[in-house]
Amino acid sequence: MRYLVVGSGLFGSVFAHEAAKRNHEVKVIEKSNHIGGNVYTKEIEGIQVHQYGAHIFHTKMENIWEYVQQFAEFNNYINSPVANYNGEIYNLPFNMNTFNKLWGVITPAEAREKIESQKHDYVLEKNPKNLEEQAISLIGPDVYEKLVKGYTEKQWGQSATELPAFIIRRLPVRFTYDNNYFDDPYQGIPVGGYTQIIEKMLSHDKIDVELNSNFFDKRSEYLNSDYKIIFTGMIDQFFDYRLGDLEYRSLRFENEVIDTDNYQGNAVVNYTDAETPYTRIIEHKHFEFGKGQKGKNVITREYPKKWNRGDDPYYPINNERNKKLYSSYVKLAREESPNVIFGGRLGQYRYYNMDQTIMAALQVVKREFETIN
């Protein structure tokens, strides 16, 4: 078989690697001037800078953890972000350290009692209709107003009363003094950055990688070739937005090299007030425990923005309208493009963590090569 993999992010690279291992020829085309998609890291001042936002690998799946460690050694970084609300600093996820700072409570029972007493002042529906109702039903108005409302409205560009409740159903709330954001048993950052993982996945004599190559410049040629296509771009763009545009949120990143070893004391600080235009500042040096050039640092401010055609799409907006539209595109794909497999966040219009992306790619690998063999 000959495969054309469109996009060199995690999904496409895992598939390319596994296909080449099975002796299939693979051509990977990437519209950017680098491989790796959104997990791409670049060394600046001896620091591995996450070019497209903070990426902390975490998973509950032992098989996925073992799989990714073929390609890199991981450190034991634990994600413990903090929130800055108008100069007040709070621990995330919401835990006993957060509640102690807010109210002076000491025990879990006191924290639960405080949250319940605050919720009594609100008429709460059994089934919350929007994000604001959902958040207040989980953690009460104090935590919501200081640590959820402003951040979330900046992130999504909408009022919390207009956002669906499901966005915040997974909100981690812990009644322990534990600042570990994830409860996954396996987590860390690859020593030397993420780009090496993609490089190793694609370093096979059966794989040809072509950068600065846009699928749509040769769309007809590729579709009429003998390639089977793995497409990891936007499914609606593949069909020239024929049924309408799926909606996304985009991001803008502002990097700054600064002359200090320690800028904010933490890898990730979220700005949860409404007035600060960015949602967070990432200090990349802390991902690798201070490694990098002495006296130098790199920080990144992250600005959410409305997505328009031509912008990089980051987050699918999974409301009812978009779910129905995506289902229509899936039906169209089955009818018109049976030789194309759509994968990844954009091809499957789904918010994937890195481990879920790898798992989804391996599931496609299993279906594809079990069928062929």
C-alpha positions as a printed NumPy array, in Angstrom:
array([[  0.   ,   0.   ,   0.   ],
       [  0.975,   3.617,  -0.534],
       [ -0.258,   6.112,   2.04 ],
       [ -0.411,   9.881,   1.93 ],
       [ -0.504,  11.325,   5.452],
       [ -1.679,  14.922,   5.524],
       [ -0.225,  16.585,   8.622],
       [  2.761,  15.62 ,  10.779],
       [  1.174,  16.032,  14.193],
       [  0.807,  13.17 ,  16.636],
       [ -2.026,  11.394,  14.847],
       [ -0.433,  11.474,  11.405],
       [  3.037,  10.631,  12.688],
       [  1.857,   7.63 ,  14.713],
       [  0.024,   6.272,  11.696],
       [  3.008,   6.896,   9.381],
       [  5.364,   5.179,  11.828],
       [  3.154,   2.114,  12.188],
       [  2.509,   1.832,   8.437],
       [  6.23 ,   2.04 ,   7.651],
       [  6.96 ,  -0.637,  10.261],
       [  4.651,  -2.887,   8.24 ],
       [  6.643,  -2.141,   5.079],
       [  4.138,   0.233,   3.469],
       [  5.336,   3.331,   1.63 ],
       [  4.304,   6.584,   3.302],
       [  4.474,  10.174,   2.122],
       [  3.879,  12.783,   4.821],
       [  3.033,  16.297,   3.697],
       [  3.056,  19.202,   6.137],
       [  1.917,  22.729,   5.299],
       [  4.176,  24.278,   7.976],
       [  7.941,  24.628,   7.805],
       [  8.343,  22.147,  10.656],
       [  7.034,  18.763,  11.723],
       [  5.064,  18.096,  14.891],
       [  1.852,  20.06 ,  14.553],
       [  0.789,  21.629,  17.844],
       [  3.242,  19.588,  19.944],
       [  6.213,  21.203,  18.168],
       [  8.898,  22.492,  20.526],
       [ 11.809,  24.751,  19.555],
       [ 14.991,  25.347,  21.519],
       [ 15.483,  29.02 ,  22.422],
       [ 18.252,  30.054,  24.854],
       [ 18.716,  26.377,  25.704],
       [ 15.032,  26.114,  26.693],
       [ 12.509,  23.827,  24.988],
       [  9.734,  26.288,  24.116],
       [  6.25 ,  24.876,  23.501],
       [  5.372,  26.885,  20.401],
       [  1.632,  26.207,  20.502],
       [  0.743,  26.29 ,  24.176],
       [  1.664,  24.193,  27.19 ],
       [  1.718,  20.447,  26.53 ],
       [  1.938,  18.172,  29.575],
       [  1.715,  14.508,  28.697],
       [ -0.606,  12.65 ,  31.049],
       [ -2.56 ,   9.426,  30.793],
       [ -4.258,   6.64 ,  32.706],
       [ -3.471,   4.186,  29.907],
       [ -0.344,   2.206,  30.685],
       [ -0.062,   0.941,  27.102],
       [ -0.034,   4.508,  25.738],
       [  2.554,   5.56 ,  28.328],
       [  4.765,   2.643,  27.301],
       [  4.233,   3.421,  23.621],
       [  5.315,   7.07 ,  23.8  ],
       [  8.383,   6.252,  25.891],
       [  9.846,   4.442,  22.867],
       [ 10.605,   7.873,  21.466],
       [ 11.762,   9.948,  24.455],
       [ 12.761,   9.891,  28.092],
       [ 10.207,  11.68 ,  30.26 ],
       [ 10.897,  13.663,  33.41 ],
       [  8.548,  13.62 ,  36.407],
       [  7.   ,  17.056,  35.899],
       [  3.674,  17.438,  37.704],
       [  1.22 ,  20.015,  36.41 ],
       [  0.352,  22.407,  39.257],
       [ -0.876,  25.673,  37.721],
       [ -1.777,  28.692,  39.817],
       [ -4.392,  31.352,  39.231],
       [ -3.826,  35.104,  39.434],
       [ -7.023,  37.006,  40.108],
       [ -6.188,  40.716,  40.252],
       [ -2.98 ,  39.943,  42.151],
       [ -4.497,  37.308,  44.431],
       [ -2.811,  33.904,  43.95 ],
       [ -4.758,  30.646,  44.219],
       [ -3.822,  27.018,  43.694],
       [ -5.359,  24.943,  40.917],
       [ -7.133,  22.601,  40.644],
       [ -9.631,  23.797,  43.233],
       [ -8.487,  22.081,  46.415],
       [ -8.048,  22.663,  50.128],
       [ -5.208,  25.133,  49.509],
       [ -7.597,  27.157,  47.325],
       [-10.398,  27.014,  49.879],
       [ -8.094,  27.914,  52.757],
       [ -6.886,  31.007,  50.887],
       [-10.451,  32.021,  50.014],
       [-12.205,  31.417,  53.332],
       [ -9.651,  30.352,  55.946],
       [-11.223,  26.896,  56.264],
       [ -8.962,  24.073,  57.479],
       [-10.828,  20.79 ,  57.056],
       [-12.661,  19.25 ,  54.109],
       [-15.882,  19.296,  56.119],
       [-15.552,  23.055,  56.642],
       [-14.892,  23.589,  52.931],
       [-17.927,  21.518,  51.907],
       [-20.106,  23.355,  54.404],
       [-18.946,  26.73 ,  53.069],
       [-19.651,  25.77 ,  49.461],
       [-23.083,  24.367,  50.347],
       [-24.006,  27.465,  52.37 ],
       [-23.088,  29.69 ,  49.414],
       [-25.119,  27.617,  46.999],
       [-28.214,  28.079,  49.186],
       [-28.343,  31.728,  48.091],
       [-28.949,  30.638,  44.49 ],
       [-31.935,  28.959,  42.912],
       [-30.179,  26.045,  41.221],
       [-31.871,  23.905,  38.612],
       [-31.582,  20.126,  38.883],
       [-30.187,  20.109,  35.338],
       [-28.038,  23.23 ,  34.847],
       [-28.816,  24.943,  31.54 ],
       [-25.519,  26.756,  31.036],
       [-21.931,  26.931,  32.211],
       [-22.594,  29.489,  34.93 ],
       [-25.313,  27.379,  36.542],
       [-23.155,  24.261,  36.251],
       [-20.127,  25.933,  37.854],
       [-22.073,  27.421,  40.759],
       [-23.769,  24.06 ,  41.395],
       [-20.298,  22.479,  41.671],
       [-18.214,  25.012,  43.601],
       [-20.403,  27.942,  44.613],
       [-20.285,  31.621,  43.601],
       [-16.974,  32.681,  45.215],
       [-14.815,  30.197,  43.311],
       [-16.874,  30.746,  40.179],
       [-16.547,  34.547,  40.198],
       [-12.815,  34.626,  40.954],
       [-11.451,  31.559,  39.21 ],
       [-13.876,  30.439,  36.491],
       [-16.011,  33.214,  35.019],
       [-13.419,  35.644,  33.608],
       [-11.031,  32.966,  32.377],
       [-13.739,  30.925,  30.68 ],
       [-15.411,  33.884,  29.008],
       [-12.05 ,  35.008,  27.607],
       [-11.268,  31.504,  26.444],
       [-14.533,  30.996,  24.567],
       [-15.406,  34.588,  23.672],
       [-18.927,  34.258,  25.069],
       [-20.828,  34.945,  28.261],
       [-20.854,  32.008,  30.665],
       [-24.66 ,  32.091,  30.567],
       [-24.51 ,  31.375,  26.825],
       [-22.003,  28.525,  27.058],
       [-23.225,  24.918,  27.408],
       [-22.987,  23.28 ,  30.821],
       [-21.002,  20.267,  29.587],
       [-17.848,  22.371,  29.049],
       [-17.239,  22.441,  32.788],
       [-18.594,  19.085,  33.924],
       [-15.069,  17.716,  34.237],
       [-13.988,  20.587,  36.508],
       [-11.571,  19.035,  39.033],
       [-12.582,  19.818,  42.638],
       [-10.623,  18.111,  45.393],
       [-11.018,  18.224,  49.135],
       [ -7.344,  17.45 ,  49.731],
       [ -4.216,  19.606,  49.955],
       [ -2.998,  18.398,  46.569],
       [ -2.029,  20.754,  43.731],
       [ -1.57 ,  18.021,  41.116],
       [ -3.974,  19.09 ,  38.371],
       [ -4.283,  15.635,  36.806],
       [ -5.193,  12.451,  38.627],
       [ -3.458,  10.351,  35.977],
       [ -0.784,   7.937,  37.253],
       [  1.515,   8.677,  34.302],
       [  2.612,  12.204,  33.483],
       [  5.68 ,  14.187,  32.54 ],
       [  7.483,  16.22 ,  29.9  ],
       [  9.899,  14.667,  27.377],
       [ 13.48 ,  15.619,  28.233],
       [ 14.622,  17.568,  25.193],
       [ 11.124,  18.498,  24.008],
       [  8.377,  16.957,  21.902],
       [  9.827,  17.502,  18.428],
       [ 12.265,  14.611,  18.887],
       [  9.295,  12.246,  19.326],
       [  7.923,  13.149,  15.909],
       [ 11.416,  13.024,  14.368],
       [ 11.903,   9.476,  15.624],
       [  8.438,   8.384,  14.497],
       [  9.147,   9.636,  10.983],
       [ 12.771,   8.48 ,  10.707],
       [ 12.154,   5.413,   8.553],
       [ 13.391,   4.701,   5.028],
       [  9.795,   3.977,   3.99 ],
       [  8.687,   7.5  ,   5.021],
       [  9.174,  10.589,   2.859],
       [  8.437,  13.933,   4.57 ],
       [  7.672,  17.073,   2.58 ],
       [  7.409,  20.397,   4.437],
       [  5.754,  23.612,   3.177],
       [  3.375,  21.407,   1.227],
       [ -0.329,  22.236,   1.252],
       [ -2.655,  19.339,   0.4  ],
       [ -5.13 ,  21.683,  -1.262],
       [ -2.565,  22.873,  -3.816],
       [ -2.603,  19.356,  -5.31 ],
       [ -5.942,  18.106,  -4.04 ],
       [ -7.198,  16.646,  -7.329],
       [ -3.856,  15.041,  -8.09 ],
       [ -3.72 ,  13.329,  -4.71 ],
       [ -7.344,  12.191,  -4.803],
       [ -6.864,  10.68 ,  -8.262],
       [ -3.643,   8.899,  -7.317],
       [ -3.213,   5.408,  -5.891],
       [ -2.533,   6.812,  -2.428],
       [ -4.809,   5.964,   0.435],
       [ -5.122,   9.23 ,   2.351],
       [ -4.906,   9.884,   6.09 ],
       [ -6.237,  13.414,   6.462],
       [ -5.676,  15.23 ,   9.767],
       [ -6.831,  18.677,   8.695],
       [-10.287,  20.185,   9.03 ],
       [-12.963,  17.886,   7.644],
       [-15.126,  20.827,   6.558],
       [-12.225,  22.37 ,   4.641],
       [-11.597,  19.038,   2.898],
       [-15.075,  19.348,   1.377],
       [-14.591,  23.065,   0.666],
       [-17.05 ,  23.967,   3.474],
       [-19.857,  22.667,   1.253],
       [-22.268,  22.033,   4.132],
       [-21.17 ,  25.057,   6.155],
       [-18.295,  26.008,   8.467],
       [-17.62 ,  24.109,  11.659],
       [-16.706,  26.51 ,  14.468],
       [-13.416,  26.656,  16.353],
       [-11.596,  28.863,  18.817],
       [ -8.16 ,  30.074,  17.858],
       [ -5.163,  31.304,  19.854],
       [ -2.405,  33.856,  19.44 ],
       [  0.948,  33.348,  21.166],
       [  3.292,  36.152,  22.137],
       [  6.815,  34.962,  23.026],
       [  9.302,  37.081,  24.943],
       [ 12.922,  36.37 ,  25.851],
       [ 13.723,  37.925,  29.218],
       [ 16.917,  38.312,  31.23 ],
       [ 16.003,  36.405,  34.371],
       [ 16.248,  32.839,  35.615],
       [ 12.837,  32.817,  37.267],
       [ 10.025,  35.096,  36.101],
       [  6.843,  33.881,  37.797],
       [  7.884,  30.871,  39.876],
       [  5.671,  28.406,  38.01 ],
       [  5.343,  26.942,  34.524],
       [  1.713,  28.023,  34.091],
       [ -0.107,  30.972,  35.663],
       [ -3.74 ,  31.502,  34.644],
       [ -5.121,  35.049,  34.687],
       [ -8.713,  34.611,  35.749],
       [ -9.887,  38.238,  35.835],
       [-11.816,  39.593,  32.875],
       [ -9.598,  42.638,  32.353],
       [ -6.28 ,  40.899,  31.547],
       [ -6.449,  40.194,  27.79 ],
       [ -4.498,  36.928,  27.897],
       [ -5.597,  33.756,  29.674],
       [ -2.202,  32.573,  30.876],
       [  1.548,  33.045,  30.909],
       [  3.741,  30.013,  30.302],
       [  7.297,  30.01 ,  31.655],
       [  8.89 ,  27.159,  29.715],
       [ 12.002,  26.81 ,  31.857],
       [  9.979,  25.275,  34.69 ],
       [  8.859,  22.346,  32.507],
       [ 12.419,  21.042,  32.711],
       [ 13.208,  22.24 ,  36.253],
       [ 15.272,  25.289,  35.324],
       [ 17.352,  23.843,  32.499],
       [ 18.505,  26.351,  29.912],
       [ 20.854,  29.261,  29.563],
       [ 21.681,  30.963,  32.865],
       [ 20.134,  34.394,  33.203],
       [ 17.806,  33.812,  30.241],
       [ 14.163,  32.82 ,  30.087],
       [ 11.288,  32.549,  27.637],
       [  7.682,  33.344,  28.502],
       [  4.6  ,  33.033,  26.33 ],
       [  1.376,  34.98 ,  26.73 ],
       [ -1.638,  33.149,  25.342],
       [ -4.492,  35.151,  23.82 ],
       [ -7.728,  33.429,  22.795],
       [ -9.315,  34.761,  19.63 ],
       [-12.237,  34.202,  17.337],
       [-11.475,  31.756,  14.539],
       [-11.876,  32.835,  10.951],
       [-10.941,  30.93 ,   7.803],
       [ -7.174,  31.014,   7.448],
       [ -6.544,  31.059,  11.215],
       [ -5.155,  28.069,  13.056],
       [ -8.049,  26.153,  14.662],
       [ -7.342,  24.925,  18.198],
       [-10.573,  24.034,  19.976],
       [-13.688,  22.611,  18.329],
       [-16.868,  24.194,  19.661],
       [-18.944,  21.112,  20.37 ],
       [-22.412,  22.623,  20.61 ],
       [-25.501,  21.006,  19.105],
       [-25.239,  22.903,  15.84 ],
       [-21.649,  21.805,  15.246],
       [-22.26 ,  18.206,  16.323],
       [-25.039,  17.902,  13.731],
       [-22.924,  19.554,  11.054],
       [-19.964,  17.295,  11.793],
       [-22.233,  14.233,  11.535],
       [-23.325,  15.459,   8.111],
       [-19.684,  15.751,   7.026],
       [-18.998,  12.215,   8.269],
       [-21.9  ,  10.962,   6.153],
       [-20.559,  12.906,   3.167],
       [-17.092,  11.412,   3.714],
       [-18.493,   7.878,   3.667],
       [-20.413,   8.553,   0.466],
       [-17.808,  10.503,  -1.513],
       [-14.382,   9.737,  -0.027],
       [-14.232,   6.099,   1.1  ],
       [-10.484,   6.075,   0.398],
       [ -9.821,   8.854,   2.929],
       [ -9.443,   8.32 ,   6.69 ],
       [-10.089,  11.438,   8.762],
       [ -8.206,  11.629,  12.051],
       [ -7.016,  13.839,  14.877],
       [ -8.642,  16.848,  16.513],
       [ -9.596,  18.502,  13.239],
       [-10.43 ,  15.459,  11.135],
       [-12.64 ,  14.028,  13.878],
       [-13.734,  17.421,  15.284],
       [-12.986,  16.384,  18.83 ],
       [-10.91 ,  17.783,  21.673],
       [ -8.186,  15.188,  22.173],
       [ -5.462,  15.162,  24.781],
       [ -2.154,  13.796,  23.5  ],
       [ -2.727,  10.313,  24.881],
       [ -6.188,  10.204,  23.288],
       [ -4.707,  11.287,  19.951],
       [ -2.18 ,   8.432,  20.078],
       [ -4.888,   5.971,  21.108],
       [ -7.169,   7.101,  18.257],
       [ -4.324,   6.744,  15.736],
       [ -3.483,   3.247,  16.984],
       [ -7.137,   2.261,  16.701],
       [ -7.088,   3.329,  13.04 ],
       [ -3.833,   1.387,  12.571],
       [ -5.448,  -1.724,  14.033],
       [ -8.558,  -1.456,  11.836],
       [ -6.582,  -0.633,   8.711],
       [ -3.991,  -3.354,   8.86 ],
       [ -6.207,  -6.061,  10.324],
       [ -8.541,  -5.486,   7.365],
       [ -5.715,  -5.56 ,   4.825],
       [ -4.118,  -8.667,   6.273]])
